[in-house]
């Protein structure tokens, strides 16, 4: 618990990123502090800043964002709210998307774009080196190895410290590891959305952090099952879903996002929520969500 009686992210334990950085194993995803369609400023700017400033008080020392969130808005708010960053605070960001409007995303992982993207993120986050920089998604029009080579060049220039990937397959990770030291993989994953189970296992085996997004994507059957477990623990569905992720693998680093301080504090209670093995298995048996391609 912290001084205000809220559960601390420290209760979730820690995880190492590349053997260099250690963070508490319940972070924060900063996509939701932007406007509708992940576009433009938030409706309540002061509320967004309040959420960010509450993070260190709750033991959260890992924040994930991207230059495409806004675009630029999420990074700018993080810099404004948290700089100078507390000791041990890690900010991860991503590049490889361009935005032309609300809900619109366009691939661009070209060398020129990534170089400019990193420079922009450095400025907005108010840092001299980005702790963890992740390729947001492979670009079908650009050599994957060329994109990674650009990041390793920027790493050699000490503009980024660690390199990660997002929205990738195991083949991508294996190819990337021939070019760079990959410390994290960020894909959609939850108890009811286990398409990337095999990649979680791969990351677990190779001590690569797996950062799941959309932790509570579920169908009706899944919702009914998780609610029963939640009732047994006097918890919310999201708390149960996060607790399941924490127990799935010690290399999983959940990053639930919210634009509400109240919800942020509620999410942190998952750090100390322990599911029985029966409850864990019960959730794993629910029908999975099927996504169209």
C-alpha positions, 0 to 999 in steps of 0.5 A: 500500500502507498501513503494514500492507502492504494495498492502499489505496483511494487506488489506485482514484483519486478522484471528486468529489461535486457539485464539493464533496467528493472521495473515493477511488473505493472506499468501504465499504457499512455494511449488513452490520455489522448482524444477520441480516435487516439487523435488530438488532445484529451477532453480533460487535459488536467485530468490526464496530467493528474493521472500521469503524476499519480503514477510514481505515487502508486509505484508505477515506474514503467510507462509505454507510449508512442509518437503516433498517440495523438500524434505527439500528444501522449509524449508531450503530456508525459514530458510535462507531467513527469519531467524531471523523472523520478530515479528508476522511472522508465519511459518506453515509446514506439515509432513506425506509424504515421497518422492522418486523422482519427483512427487512421494509421499508416505504415512508415518504418523507413530509415528516414522516418525512424530517425526523425521519429526518434528525434521528435520523441527525445524532444517531447519526452525531454530526455537525451536518451530513450530508455526503450524504443520499440518498432511499432509494427513491421512495414510491408514496404520496408525491409524489416532488417533495415528498420532494425539496423536504423534502430541499432545505429541510433542505439550506437549514437546513444539516442536509445538505450534498449530496443523492442518490437510490437505487433510481430510474429515469432519469426520477426523476433528471431530475425530481429535478434540477428540484428539487435538485442531485443528486450521486449515484445508488445502484442495484443494478448489476454486470457480470452485472446491467446493467439500469441500464446506461443510467443509468450512462451518463446519470450519466457524461455528467452527472458524477453519481456512480453508487454500485452495490450488490450488485456480485457478483450473478451466475448460474452462467455468470457465476461460471464466467467471472469465476473464469477471469479471477480465476485469471489475476490470482490474485484473488478473484471479488469483486476482479474484479467490483469492478475491472470496475466501476471500469473501467466508468465514472470516475463509479462509486463501488463500496461493497463491504460486509463484516463481516470485516477480512480480507475488507475488506482483500481487497476493497481489492486491487481498487483496483489490479487492472487488467483487459485490454480483452478481459477487461472485454468478456468479463465484459460478455458473460456472461448477465445475472441476471434478477430477478423484480418 
